[in-house]
Amino acid sequence: MLRTRIWTAAVALPIVLAAIIFLPNAGFSWFIAIVGGWGLYEIATITAIRGIVSLLVIFVAGAVPLLAILVAGDGGFWVAPAAVFLIMLALIAIVARRGGEAAPKGLPLEIAGSLWVGVLFPYLAMLRNLPGGIAGIILMLLVVIASDTGAYFGGRIFGVHKLAPRVSPNKTVEGALAGLIASIAAGMLLRAWLVSQWKAFDAAAISAAIAVLAQIGDAAGSAFKRAAGVKDSGWIFPGHGGLLDRTCSLVFAAVFTYYCLK
């Protein structure tokens, strides 16, 4: 399984980096629109809602904001991502305290998931399409990878205290701290190549915030799957699960990085 995960990541990461670096702004926005569309498909699949009501929810709460924000190309409406962030925090809190069985099911869960994808995914394109956004999104992506890697190995080596066992049984406090440290180190190392205009303190603080938001995003993805009663959001990445499994740690971090650079 670990070998499959490594090979999948080795294939997917160069494709994503090539899209970030070489696609024109409009092309990258279309790329994110397609990615977001697949994310909405996964939401519809794992929430197991069927029929016209489900299609309306996916369209109104997911596809409409996804396309509208991408077309506008401006994150002036920060209230929308803030509201989605609070909704997902509430879901994490419910699952952490009472388990996935107590979380909202069916239509409310589909609405939350559709907003999660439809409102937040466009920020990946808006961040990348900013002046200096290519460097910004690469920094964000690599800092999140450092957080995930540090948390994984830190938890394996030092993990003792469970972070939120009902949300994600394998996550530990020690792993989260290791991920935070790894992210700050990555941000400081990458600063000279990607964001040399930032002061060292700014790079460390922003990298730390990205790490925290990445871990909250990962917890949101886990809580959503617990509420839906599924192990993975999909099958598109062998060994990794679905698209949402791989992007949940990116979206909150992308919103934050966008407003830092805007």
C-alpha positions in Angstrom: 0.0 0.0 0.0 2.8 2.5 0.9 4.5 1.7 -2.4 1.3 2.4 -4.3 0.8 5.7 -2.5 4.4 6.7 -3.3 4.0 5.9 -7.0 0.7 7.7 -7.2 2.1 10.8 -5.6 5.2 10.6 -7.9 2.9 10.7 -11.0 0.3 13.2 -9.7 2.6 15.8 -8.4 4.5 16.5 -11.6 1.2 16.8 -13.5 -0.1 19.3 -11.0 3.1 21.3 -11.0 3.2 21.3 -14.9 -0.4 22.7 -14.9 0.5 25.4 -12.3 3.6 26.5 -14.2 2.7 26.2 -17.9 -1.1 26.7 -18.2 -2.3 30.2 -19.0 -4.6 31.8 -16.4 -7.8 30.9 -18.2 -6.5 27.4 -18.8 -5.7 26.9 -15.1 -9.2 28.2 -14.2 -10.7 25.6 -16.5 -8.5 23.0 -15.0 -9.8 23.8 -11.5 -13.4 23.9 -12.8 -12.9 20.3 -14.0 -11.3 19.3 -10.7 -14.1 21.0 -8.8 -16.7 19.2 -10.9 -15.1 15.9 -10.0 -15.1 16.9 -6.4 -18.8 17.6 -6.6 -19.3 14.2 -8.1 -17.6 12.6 -5.1 -19.8 14.6 -2.7 -22.9 13.3 -4.5 -21.5 9.8 -4.4 -20.5 9.6 -0.8 -23.6 11.4 0.6 -25.7 8.8 -1.2 -28.5 11.3 -2.1 -30.3 10.5 -5.3 -32.9 12.2 -7.5 -33.7 15.8 -8.6 -33.2 17.3 -5.1 -29.6 16.0 -5.1 -28.9 17.4 -8.5 -30.4 20.8 -7.5 -28.2 20.9 -4.4 -25.1 20.0 -6.3 -25.9 22.6 -8.9 -27.0 25.5 -6.7 -24.7 25.1 -3.7 -21.7 23.6 -5.7 -21.5 24.3 -9.4 -23.0 27.8 -9.3 -20.5 29.3 -6.8 -17.6 27.3 -8.3 -18.2 28.8 -11.8 -19.3 32.2 -10.5 -16.1 32.7 -8.4 -13.9 31.4 -11.1 -15.4 33.8 -13.7 -15.2 36.7 -11.3 -11.6 35.8 -10.5 -11.7 37.9 -7.4 -11.9 37.0 -3.7 -13.6 40.1 -2.5 -16.4 38.0 -1.0 -14.3 36.6 1.9 -17.5 36.1 3.9 -18.4 33.0 1.8 -15.1 31.0 2.6 -15.3 32.2 6.2 -18.8 30.8 6.5 -17.8 27.5 4.9 -14.8 27.3 7.3 -17.2 27.7 10.3 -19.5 25.0 8.9 -16.7 22.5 8.6 -15.3 23.4 12.0 -18.8 22.7 13.4 -18.8 19.3 11.7 -15.4 18.5 13.1 -16.6 19.5 16.6 -19.7 17.3 16.3 -17.8 14.2 15.1 -15.0 14.8 17.7 -17.4 14.9 20.6 -20.1 12.5 19.6 -18.9 10.5 16.6 -19.9 10.3 13.0 -23.2 8.7 13.9 -24.3 12.0 15.5 -23.3 14.2 12.5 -25.8 15.5 10.0 -26.7 13.1 7.2 -28.3 13.2 3.8 -29.3 16.6 2.5 -27.6 18.8 5.1 -24.4 16.9 4.6 -24.6 17.2 0.8 -25.2 21.0 1.1 -22.2 21.4 3.4 -20.0 19.3 1.0 -21.2 21.2 -2.1 -20.4 24.5 -0.5 -17.0 23.1 0.6 -16.1 22.3 -2.9 -18.0 25.1 -4.8 -16.8 28.0 -2.6 -13.2 26.9 -1.7 -11.8 25.2 -4.8 -11.9 28.4 -7.0 -9.3 29.9 -4.6 -6.7 27.4 -6.0 -7.1 29.2 -9.4 -7.4 32.7 -8.0 -4.2 32.2 -5.9 -2.2 30.8 -8.8 -3.5 33.6 -11.2 -2.4 36.4 -8.9 0.8 38.3 -9.8 3.4 36.1 -8.1 0.8 33.5 -7.6 2.7 30.7 -9.2 5.4 31.0 -6.6 2.7 31.4 -3.9 0.8 28.3 -4.8 3.9 26.2 -5.1 5.0 27.4 -1.7 1.6 26.6 -0.2 1.6 23.2 -1.9 5.1 22.2 -0.7 4.5 23.5 2.9 1.3 21.4 3.0 3.2 18.4 1.8 5.9 19.1 4.5 3.1 19.2 7.1 1.5 15.9 5.9 4.9 14.2 5.8 6.1 15.6 9.1 2.8 14.6 10.8 3.0 11.1 9.4 6.5 10.3 10.4 6.3 12.3 13.6 3.2 10.4 14.6 4.8 7.0 13.7 7.9 7.7 15.7 6.8 9.9 18.6 3.0 9.6 18.6 1.4 8.8 22.0 -1.5 11.2 22.6 -4.5 11.0 20.3 -5.5 14.3 18.7 -9.1 13.6 17.9 -9.7 9.8 17.8 -13.3 10.0 16.7 -12.3 12.1 13.7 -9.1 10.5 12.7 -7.9 7.6 15.0 -4.3 7.7 13.7 -3.6 11.4 14.2 -1.6 12.3 17.3 -0.7 15.5 19.1 3.0 14.7 18.6 2.4 14.2 14.9 0.6 17.5 14.5 3.5 19.3 16.2 6.0 17.5 14.0 4.0 18.6 11.0 4.0 22.2 12.2 7.8 22.2 12.7 8.4 20.6 9.3 6.2 23.2 7.6 8.0 26.1 9.2 11.3 24.6 8.2 10.1 24.1 4.6 8.8 27.6 4.4 12.1 29.1 5.6 14.1 26.9 3.2 11.8 27.8 0.2 11.6 31.5 1.1 14.8 32.5 -0.8 13.6 30.8 -4.1 9.9 31.6 -4.1 9.1 34.6 -1.9 12.3 36.4 -1.3 10.4 39.6 -0.7 9.0 38.2 2.6 10.9 38.7 5.8 12.0 35.6 7.6 9.5 36.1 10.4 6.7 36.5 7.9 7.7 33.3 6.0 7.7 31.4 9.3 4.4 32.8 10.5 2.6 32.2 7.2 4.1 28.7 6.9 2.9 27.9 10.4 -0.6 29.2 9.6 -0.7 27.1 6.4 0.3 24.0 8.4 -2.5 24.6 11.0 -5.1 25.2 8.2 -3.9 22.1 6.3 -4.4 20.0 9.4 -7.8 21.5 10.0 -8.7 20.8 6.4 -7.5 17.2 6.7 -9.7 16.9 9.9 -12.7 18.4 8.0 -12.2 15.8 5.2 -12.0 13.0 7.8 -15.1 14.3 9.7 -17.1 14.5 6.5 -16.2 10.9 5.6 -17.1 9.8 9.2 -20.5 11.5 8.8 -21.1 9.9 5.4 -19.9 6.5 6.7 -17.2 6.0 4.1 -13.5 5.2 4.2 -12.5 7.1 1.1 -14.1 9.9 -0.9 -13.4 8.0 -4.2 -11.0 5.9 -6.2 -9.3 8.2 -8.6 -5.9 8.0 -6.9 -4.8 4.4 -6.2 -3.6 4.0 -2.7 -4.8 7.5 -1.8 -8.5 7.3 -2.4 -10.5 10.1 -4.1 -9.8 13.7 -5.1 -11.2 15.1 -1.8 -8.9 12.8 0.1 -6.0 14.5 -1.5 -7.2 18.1 -1.6 -9.0 18.5 1.8 -5.7 19.7 3.3 -5.2 22.3 0.5 -8.3 24.3 0.3 -8.3 26.3 3.6 -4.6 26.9 3.1 -5.2 28.2 -0.4 -7.8 30.7 0.8 -5.4 32.0 3.4 -2.4 32.2 1.1 -4.6 34.0 -1.5 -5.5 36.8 1.0 -1.8 37.0 2.1 -0.7 37.7 -1.4 -3.6 39.7 -2.7 
